[in-house]
Amino acid sequence: MQVQLRGTADSALPPDDDHPYRSGVWRPQVNEYDAWDMEVEGEIPEDLSGVYLRNTENALFEPIKRYHPFDGDAMLHAISFGNGEARYANRFVRTEAFLAEQEAKQSLWAGITEHPSNALADHGWGARTMMKDNASTDVIVHGGVALASFYQCGELYRLDPRTLADLGTTDWNGAFPAEGVSAHPKLDEHTGELLFFNYGTDAPYMHYGVVSPEGELVTYVDIPLPGPRLPHDMAFTENWSILNDLPLFWDAEALEAGYYSNKFRRDMPSRFALIPRHGTSDEILWFEADPTFVLHWTNAYEDGDEVVLDGFFQHNPTARGVPRTDSQHKGFETLDMNVLEARAHRWRFNVKTGECREQQMSDTCCEFPMINGRHGGKRHRYSYNARCTPGLFAFDALIKHDLDEGTEAVYDMSDGVFISETVMAPRDGSTAEDDGYLVTFSSDLVNDLSHCEVFDAADPTTGPVAKIRLPERICSGTHSTWAPLGGL
């Protein structure tokens, strides 16, 4: 293995840290590397071309009061494939907040489970304001540039998708919205357009936008809501974009007192806004469905007069009936998808009649779905999901879900080995939906190693066709993306 150490971030965490989200699979990293000629078990496919990007959250300093894993600083990991070879890089995202805390050598912003008044900084970002925009939630590639984003709205930080060189923040020729952009903007691989939303505590409470392949903001409209909400993801079809108003959101009384406490209203319906891709607010079609919260959507597509939406229905969004943890670990029970009871679900919206039908698609607890990106907004058959580890925000198995047949093929990781959100990378020249590879990063706590693991998407149960050893064990985190070679 050829490795170059490119940088080391300052950190002041205790060496014997036992916080569950700053140890184990969530042990943070401080080192940045470039690596090539890495050790490979098996063989890297010659017809795998592109880059796998993964965003992770790394704690560097003690929190002002309480630490939550979503408070960590963004570190992107990139592994590029071509001609049977791979090259790896990892870099911290140079957010304004990261740079300020590196200079101060301490935390300056209050975390998600802290009162905003605890912040030492005099400004902040996000839907609830005064937050640290750590850009650590999501990553996507648009116009050949990687964009790292924050789940409660902020900047889109730009990086070279292969080298992870810092390219500054997104501007869209001066049209970047003051409200910021939420995590989970969507790329339509067929048009090259980027679709996004944002949200906040001021009316109209949500906006939706479209950016051209050339980086011009061509659509930006209000999505009027009854009050502040907590949308996390969106979906799209060839003609529609789908946004949501779900009955898990900030408690109004707490909000007036300056607190941000989530409450699930079981007596309210889930509402879905279907808007033409370049439509206006008065063209929105609203649908109602059973109350739930959905963290992530799988995909959506059009089927005659119906729009079909797949995602993960939470049956217990606020961990009702589960004993609360101590104040230091407040809110961690809601990180366990087994507690939240997330299940694959399908909604059907009839745009002619206004009818909504829905059904559960699986009894398995899993989440973080990925599809073949060529099927984004179009009919899909397969979803590649992560099985959620009981009691911990981590993934211990890879599941290929055949939504047509209702079957699931499972690959279990070994004890003490956890995987990342797993992308589907189409094979060069492929035509079938599952003709390609599943690419993920794994963290082996037993041997203190990380690998990039590559599976045959047609049958992941046969195990990895290649395991590429990384320079050191990586921290866990949230989201990833795949960008084909032709898109870079």
C-alpha positions as CSV (number, residue, x, y, z in Angstrom):
1,M,0.0,0.0,0.0
2,Q,1.2,3.5,-0.9
3,V,0.0,6.1,1.6
4,Q,0.7,9.8,2.1
5,L,-0.5,11.6,5.2
6,R,-2.0,14.9,4.0
7,G,-3.1,16.5,7.2
8,T,-4.1,16.0,10.9
9,A,-6.9,18.0,12.6
10,D,-6.6,19.2,16.1
11,S,-8.6,17.2,18.7
12,A,-9.0,17.4,22.4
13,L,-11.1,14.3,23.3
14,P,-9.9,12.0,26.1
15,P,-7.9,9.0,24.9
16,D,-10.1,6.6,26.9
17,D,-13.3,8.1,25.6
18,D,-16.2,5.8,26.3
19,H,-19.0,7.8,24.7
20,P,-21.0,5.4,22.5
21,Y,-20.8,7.8,19.6
22,R,-17.2,8.7,20.0
23,S,-15.9,5.1,20.4
24,G,-16.3,1.8,18.8
25,V,-17.6,2.1,15.2
26,W,-18.0,5.8,15.9
27,R,-14.4,6.4,16.9
28,P,-13.5,9.7,15.2
29,Q,-10.6,10.2,12.8
30,V,-8.2,13.1,12.7
31,N,-5.9,12.0,9.8
32,E,-6.3,12.8,6.1
33,Y,-4.7,10.5,3.6
34,D,-4.1,9.7,0.0
35,A,-3.6,6.0,-0.8
36,W,-3.1,3.8,-3.9
37,D,-1.7,0.4,-4.7
38,M,-3.8,-0.8,-1.8
39,E,-4.0,-4.4,-0.6
40,V,-6.8,-6.2,-2.3
41,E,-8.5,-9.5,-1.4
42,G,-10.1,-10.8,-4.6
43,E,-10.0,-8.7,-7.7
44,I,-11.3,-5.2,-8.5
45,P,-13.6,-5.5,-11.5
46,E,-12.3,-4.0,-14.7
47,D,-15.8,-2.7,-15.7
48,L,-16.2,-0.7,-12.5
49,S,-15.7,3.0,-13.3
50,G,-16.5,5.9,-11.1
51,V,-16.2,7.1,-7.5
52,Y,-17.8,6.1,-4.3
53,L,-18.1,9.0,-1.8
54,R,-19.1,8.6,1.9
55,N,-19.7,11.4,4.4
56,T,-18.8,10.7,8.1
57,E,-19.3,12.6,11.3
58,N,-16.2,13.0,13.5
59,A,-16.1,14.5,17.0
60,L,-13.0,16.6,17.7
61,F,-13.7,18.6,20.9
62,E,-15.8,18.1,24.0
63,P,-19.3,19.5,23.5
64,I,-20.4,22.5,25.4
65,K,-22.9,20.3,27.2
66,R,-24.0,17.1,25.4
67,Y,-22.7,15.4,22.3
68,H,-24.9,13.8,19.6
69,P,-23.4,11.9,16.7
70,F,-24.9,14.3,14.2
71,D,-22.9,17.1,15.7
72,G,-19.6,15.7,14.3
73,D,-17.5,17.4,11.7
74,A,-17.8,16.2,8.1
75,M,-15.0,14.0,6.7
76,L,-15.5,12.8,3.1
77,H,-14.0,9.6,1.9
78,A,-13.6,9.0,-1.8
79,I,-12.5,5.8,-3.6
80,S,-12.1,6.1,-7.4
81,F,-12.2,3.0,-9.7
82,G,-11.0,2.6,-13.2
83,N,-9.2,-0.2,-15.2
84,G,-9.2,-2.5,-12.3
85,E,-7.4,-0.1,-10.0
86,A,-8.5,2.1,-7.0
87,R,-7.3,5.2,-5.4
88,Y,-8.5,6.6,-2.0
89,A,-8.6,10.0,-0.3
90,N,-10.2,11.4,2.8
91,R,-10.5,15.0,3.8
92,F,-12.4,17.1,6.4
93,V,-14.8,19.5,4.8
94,R,-13.5,23.0,5.5
95,T,-16.7,24.5,6.7
96,E,-16.6,27.9,8.3
97,A,-17.5,26.2,11.7
98,F,-14.8,23.6,11.3
99,L,-12.1,26.2,10.7
100,A,-13.4,28.4,13.6
101,E,-13.3,25.5,16.1
102,Q,-9.9,24.4,14.9
103,E,-8.6,27.9,15.6
104,A,-10.3,28.1,19.0
105,K,-9.4,24.5,19.9
106,Q,-12.9,24.0,21.4
107,S,-16.6,23.6,20.5
108,L,-18.2,26.9,19.7
109,W,-21.7,25.8,18.7
110,A,-24.4,24.1,20.7
111,G,-25.4,20.6,19.5
112,I,-28.7,19.2,18.4
113,T,-29.6,18.1,22.0
114,E,-28.4,21.4,23.6
115,H,-30.2,24.7,24.0
116,P,-29.1,27.2,21.3
117,S,-28.2,29.7,24.1
118,N,-25.3,27.5,25.1
119,A,-23.4,28.4,21.9
120,L,-20.3,30.5,22.4
121,A,-20.4,31.7,18.8
122,D,-22.3,34.8,17.9
123,H,-23.9,33.4,14.8
124,G,-25.1,30.2,13.3
125,W,-27.0,28.4,10.6
126,G,-29.8,25.9,10.1
127,A,-33.6,25.6,10.1
128,R,-33.6,26.3,13.9
129,T,-30.7,28.9,13.6
130,M,-27.6,29.1,15.7
131,M,-26.6,25.6,14.7
132,K,-23.2,24.5,13.5
133,D,-23.4,23.8,9.7
134,N,-21.0,20.8,9.7
135,A,-22.0,19.6,6.2
136,S,-21.7,16.1,7.5
137,T,-25.1,14.6,6.6
138,D,-25.1,13.9,2.8
139,V,-23.0,14.1,-0.3
140,I,-24.0,14.2,-4.0
141,V,-22.2,15.0,-7.2
142,H,-23.7,17.6,-9.6
143,G,-21.9,19.1,-12.6
144,G,-18.8,17.1,-11.8
145,V,-18.5,18.6,-8.3
146,A,-19.2,16.8,-4.9
147,L,-21.6,18.7,-2.7
148,A,-21.6,18.1,1.1
149,S,-24.7,19.2,2.9
150,F,-26.2,19.6,6.4
151,Y,-29.6,18.0,7.4
152,Q,-31.1,21.2,9.0
153,C,-30.1,23.4,6.0
154,G,-26.9,25.3,5.3
155,E,-24.3,25.8,2.6
156,L,-23.5,23.3,-0.1
157,Y,-19.7,22.8,0.3
158,R,-17.9,21.9,-3.0
159,L,-15.1,19.5,-3.3
160,D,-13.4,17.7,-6.2
161,P,-15.0,14.2,-6.1
162,R,-11.8,12.3,-6.6
163,T,-9.1,14.3,-4.8
164,L,-11.5,16.0,-2.3
165,A,-9.7,19.3,-2.9
166,D,-11.6,22.2,-1.3
167,L,-13.6,24.2,-3.9
168,G,-15.5,26.6,-1.6
169,T,-19.2,26.9,-1.3
170,T,-22.0,26.9,-3.9
171,D,-23.1,30.2,-5.2
172,W,-25.3,29.5,-8.2
173,N,-24.3,32.9,-9.6
174,G,-25.5,34.8,-6.6
175,A,-28.9,32.9,-6.4
176,F,-28.1,30.5,-3.6
177,P,-31.0,30.9,-1.2
178,A,-30.6,32.7,2.1
179,E,-32.5,29.8,3.7
180,G,-29.8,27.4,2.7
181,V,-30.3,23.9,1.3
182,S,-31.3,20.8,3.2
183,A,-29.5,17.5,2.9
184,H,-30.8,15.1,0.3
185,P,-30.9,17.2,-2.8
186,K,-31.6,14.9,-5.7
187,L,-29.7,14.4,-9.0
188,D,-31.7,13.4,-12.1
189,E,-29.1,11.5,-14.1
190,H,-31.2,11.8,-17.2
191,T,-31.5,15.6,-17.2
192,G,-28.5,16.6,-15.1
193,E,-30.8,18.7,-12.9
194,L,-30.4,19.1,-9.2
195,L,-33.6,19.2,-7.1
196,F,-33.6,20.5,-3.6
197,F,-35.7,21.9,-0.7
198,N,-35.1,23.9,2.5
199,Y,-37.2,24.6,5.6
200,G,-37.3,26.8,8.7
201,T,-39.4,28.4,11.4
202,D,-40.7,31.3,9.3
203,A,-43.6,31.2,6.8
204,P,-44.0,29.7,4.2
205,Y,-41.8,27.2,6.1
206,M,-40.5,25.4,3.0
207,H,-39.1,26.1,-0.4
208,Y,-38.4,23.9,-3.4
209,G,-35.9,24.5,-6.2
210,V,-34.3,23.2,-9.4
211,V,-30.8,23.9,-10.6
212,S,-29.8,23.3,-14.2
213,P,-26.9,21.1,-15.3
214,E,-24.9,24.3,-15.8
215,G,-25.5,25.5,-12.2
216,E,-28.2,28.0,-12.7
217,L,-31.1,28.2,-10.3
218,V,-34.0,28.0,-12.7
219,T,-36.9,27.3,-10.2
220,Y,-37.4,28.4,-6.6
221,V,-40.9,28.4,-5.2
222,D,-42.8,28.4,-1.8
223,I,-44.2,25.2,-0.4
224,P,-46.7,26.7,2.0
225,L,-47.1,24.7,5.3
226,P,-49.3,25.2,8.4
227,G,-46.2,25.8,10.5
228,P,-42.6,24.7,11.1
229,R,-41.9,21.2,10.0
230,L,-39.0,18.7,10.0
231,P,-38.8,17.2,6.5
232,H,-35.6,15.2,5.9
233,D,-35.8,13.9,2.3
234,M,-37.6,14.3,-1.0
235,A,-38.3,12.3,-4.1
236,F,-39.0,12.9,-7.8
237,T,-40.4,11.4,-10.9
238,E,-40.0,12.4,-14.5
239,N,-42.6,15.1,-14.1
240,W,-43.2,15.5,-10.4
241,S,-41.3,16.4,-7.3
242,I,-42.6,15.1,-4.0
243,L,-42.3,17.0,-0.7
244,N,-43.8,16.2,2.7
245,D,-45.6,17.6,5.7
246,L,-45.4,14.8,8.3
247,P,-46.9,14.9,11.8
248,L,-43.5,14.7,13.6
249,F,-42.3,18.3,14.2
250,W,-41.2,20.8,16.8
251,D,-43.6,21.4,19.7
252,A,-45.1,24.9,19.4
253,E,-45.0,25.7,23.1
254,A,-41.4,24.6,23.4
255,L,-40.5,26.6,20.3
256,E,-41.9,29.7,21.9
257,A,-39.7,29.1,24.9
258,G,-36.6,28.7,22.7
259,Y,-36.4,24.9,22.8
260,Y,-36.6,22.4,19.9
261,S,-38.5,19.4,21.2
262,N,-40.0,17.0,18.7
263,K,-43.5,15.7,19.1
264,F,-45.4,13.2,17.1
265,R,-49.1,14.0,16.5
266,R,-50.8,10.6,15.9
267,D,-54.2,12.4,15.2
268,M,-52.8,14.2,12.2
269,P,-52.3,12.7,8.7
270,S,-49.1,12.6,6.7
271,R,-49.4,15.1,3.9
272,F,-47.6,14.9,0.6
273,A,-47.1,17.8,-1.9
274,L,-46.7,16.8,-5.5
275,I,-45.5,19.7,-7.6
276,P,-44.6,19.8,-11.3
277,R,-40.8,19.8,-11.6
278,H,-40.8,23.5,-12.8
279,G,-44.2,24.3,-11.3
280,T,-45.6,27.0,-9.0
281,S,-47.1,26.9,-5.6
282,D,-50.7,27.0,-6.9
283,E,-50.0,23.8,-8.9
284,I,-49.3,21.7,-5.9
285,L,-51.5,18.6,-5.4
286,W,-51.9,17.6,-1.8
287,F,-52.5,14.0,-0.6
288,E,-53.2,12.6,2.9
289,A,-52.0,9.3,4.3
290,D,-51.6,7.5,7.6
291,P,-49.5,9.4,10.2
292,T,-45.8,8.5,10.3
293,F,-42.4,9.9,9.9
294,V,-40.2,8.9,7.0
295,L,-36.4,9.5,7.3
296,H,-35.6,8.4,3.7
297,W,-37.4,7.8,0.5
298,T,-36.2,5.0,-1.9
299,N,-37.5,6.3,-5.2
300,A,-40.6,7.4,-7.0
301,Y,-42.0,6.9,-10.5
302,E,-45.2,7.3,-12.6
303,D,-47.6,4.5,-13.4
304,G,-50.4,5.8,-15.5
305,D,-52.4,8.3,-13.5
306,E,-50.6,7.2,-10.3
307,V,-47.3,8.4,-8.7
308,V,-45.7,5.6,-6.8
309,L,-43.5,6.5,-3.8
310,D,-41.3,4.0,-1.9
311,G,-39.8,4.8,1.5
312,F,-39.5,3.7,5.1
313,F,-42.6,4.1,7.3
314,Q,-41.8,4.5,11.0
315,H,-44.4,2.9,13.3
316,N,-43.0,4.4,16.5
317,P,-41.3,7.7,15.4
318,T,-40.7,9.1,18.9
319,A,-39.6,5.7,20.5
320,R,-42.8,5.6,22.6
321,G,-42.7,3.0,25.4
322,V,-38.9,2.8,25.3
323,P,-37.0,3.8,28.5
324,R,-35.2,7.1,28.1
325,T,-31.5,7.2,28.6
326,D,-29.7,9.5,31.0
327,S,-29.4,13.2,30.3
328,Q,-25.9,12.8,28.8
329,H,-27.2,10.4,26.2
330,K,-30.6,12.1,25.7
331,G,-32.2,11.3,22.4
332,F,-30.1,8.2,21.5
333,E,-33.1,5.9,21.7
334,T,-34.4,7.6,18.6
335,L,-31.3,6.6,16.7
336,D,-32.3,2.9,16.8
337,M,-34.4,2.0,13.7
338,N,-35.5,-1.1,15.5
339,V,-37.1,1.1,18.2
340,L,-38.6,3.4,15.6
341,E,-39.8,0.3,13.7
342,A,-38.9,1.4,10.2
343,R,-40.4,-0.8,7.5
344,A,-40.3,-0.5,3.7
345,H,-43.6,1.1,2.5
346,R,-45.3,2.1,-0.7
347,W,-47.7,5.0,-1.3
348,R,-49.7,5.5,-4.5
349,F,-51.1,8.9,-5.4
350,N,-53.7,9.2,-8.1
351,V,-53.2,12.6,-9.7
352,K,-56.6,12.5,-11.3
353,T,-58.8,11.4,-8.4
354,G,-56.8,12.6,-5.4
355,E,-56.9,9.1,-3.9
356,C,-53.9,7.8,-1.9
357,R,-53.4,4.1,-1.3
358,E,-50.5,2.6,0.8
359,Q,-49.1,-0.7,1.8
360,Q,-46.2,-2.2,3.8
361,M,-43.7,-3.9,1.6
362,S,-41.6,-5.8,4.2
363,D,-41.5,-6.9,7.8
364,T,-37.7,-6.4,8.0
365,C,-36.3,-3.5,9.9
366,C,-33.9,-1.7,7.6
367,E,-33.3,1.8,6.2
368,F,-30.8,3.9,4.2
369,P,-32.1,2.6,0.8
370,M,-30.1,3.0,-2.5
371,I,-31.1,2.2,-6.0
372,N,-29.4,2.1,-9.4
373,G,-29.2,5.9,-10.1
374,R,-30.3,5.3,-13.7
375,H,-33.7,4.4,-12.3
376,G,-34.0,7.6,-10.3
377,G,-37.5,9.0,-11.0
378,K,-38.3,6.0,-13.1
379,R,-39.7,2.5,-12.3
380,H,-37.4,0.5,-10.1
381,R,-37.5,-3.1,-9.0
382,Y,-34.6,-3.4,-6.6
383,S,-33.7,-1.5,-3.4
384,Y,-30.4,-2.0,-1.6
385,N,-30.9,-1.4,2.1
386,A,-28.9,-1.4,5.3
387,R,-30.1,-3.6,8.2
388,C,-30.0,-1.6,11.4
389,T,-28.1,-2.9,14.4
390,P,-30.2,-3.1,17.6
391,G,-29.3,-0.5,20.2
392,L,-26.9,1.4,17.9
393,F,-27.0,3.7,14.9
394,A,-25.0,1.3,12.7
395,F,-25.5,-1.3,10.0
396,D,-24.7,-5.0,10.2
397,A,-26.0,-6.4,7.0
398,L,-26.7,-5.6,3.4
399,I,-30.2,-6.4,2.0
400,K,-31.2,-6.6,-1.7
401,H,-35.0,-6.1,-1.7
402,D,-36.9,-7.3,-4.8
403,L,-40.0,-5.2,-4.6
404,D,-41.7,-7.0,-7.4
405,E,-41.3,-10.5,-5.9
406,G,-41.3,-9.4,-2.3
407,T,-38.1,-11.3,-1.6
408,E,-35.0,-10.2,0.3
409,A,-31.4,-11.4,-0.2
410,V,-29.3,-10.8,2.9
411,Y,-25.5,-10.7,3.4
412,D,-24.6,-10.7,7.1
413,M,-21.4,-9.0,8.2
414,S,-19.2,-10.8,10.6
415,D,-19.5,-10.0,14.3
416,G,-18.0,-6.7,15.0
417,V,-18.0,-5.6,11.4
418,F,-20.3,-2.8,10.2
419,I,-21.0,-1.3,6.8
420,S,-21.8,2.1,5.3
421,E,-24.7,3.1,3.2
422,T,-24.2,0.9,0.1
423,V,-24.4,2.4,-3.4
424,M,-25.3,0.5,-6.6
425,A,-22.6,1.1,-9.3
426,P,-23.8,0.0,-12.8
427,R,-21.3,-2.1,-14.7
428,D,-19.8,-0.4,-17.8
429,G,-22.2,-1.1,-20.6
430,S,-24.9,-2.6,-18.4
431,T,-28.5,-2.7,-19.4
432,A,-30.2,-4.6,-16.5
433,E,-31.2,-2.8,-13.4
434,D,-29.1,-5.1,-11.1
435,D,-26.2,-5.5,-13.5
436,G,-23.4,-3.9,-11.6
437,Y,-21.7,-3.7,-8.2
438,L,-22.6,-2.7,-4.7
439,V,-19.9,-0.6,-3.1
440,T,-19.6,0.1,0.6
441,F,-17.0,0.8,3.3
442,S,-16.8,-1.5,6.3
443,S,-15.3,-1.0,9.7
444,D,-13.9,-4.1,11.5
445,L,-13.8,-3.5,15.2
446,V,-12.2,-6.9,16.0
447,N,-9.1,-6.3,13.8
448,D,-9.2,-2.5,13.8
449,L,-9.4,-2.3,10.0
450,S,-11.6,-0.7,7.3
451,H,-12.1,-2.0,3.8
452,C,-13.9,-0.9,0.7
453,E,-16.0,-3.9,-0.2
454,V,-17.4,-4.6,-3.7
455,F,-20.3,-7.1,-4.2
456,D,-22.0,-8.4,-7.3
457,A,-25.4,-6.6,-7.3
458,A,-27.1,-9.5,-8.9
459,D,-26.3,-11.7,-5.9
460,P,-24.7,-10.0,-3.0
461,T,-25.1,-13.1,-0.8
462,T,-22.0,-14.6,-2.4
463,G,-19.9,-12.1,-0.6
464,P,-17.5,-9.5,-1.8
465,V,-15.7,-9.9,-5.0
466,A,-13.0,-7.5,-3.8
467,K,-12.0,-6.0,-0.4
468,I,-9.6,-3.1,-0.6
469,R,-7.8,-2.2,2.6
470,L,-7.9,1.5,3.7
471,P,-5.1,3.3,5.5
472,E,-7.0,3.2,8.9
473,R,-10.4,2.3,10.3
474,I,-12.9,5.0,9.4
475,C,-15.6,6.5,11.6
476,S,-19.2,5.7,11.0
477,G,-21.6,8.3,9.6
478,T,-24.6,8.8,7.5
479,H,-24.8,9.0,3.7
480,S,-22.9,8.2,0.5
481,T,-23.2,8.5,-3.3
482,W,-21.9,7.0,-6.5
483,A,-20.8,9.1,-9.5
484,P,-20.1,7.2,-12.7
485,L,-16.8,8.0,-14.5
486,G,-18.6,9.8,-17.4
487,G,-20.2,12.2,-15.0
488,L,-16.9,13.5,-13.6
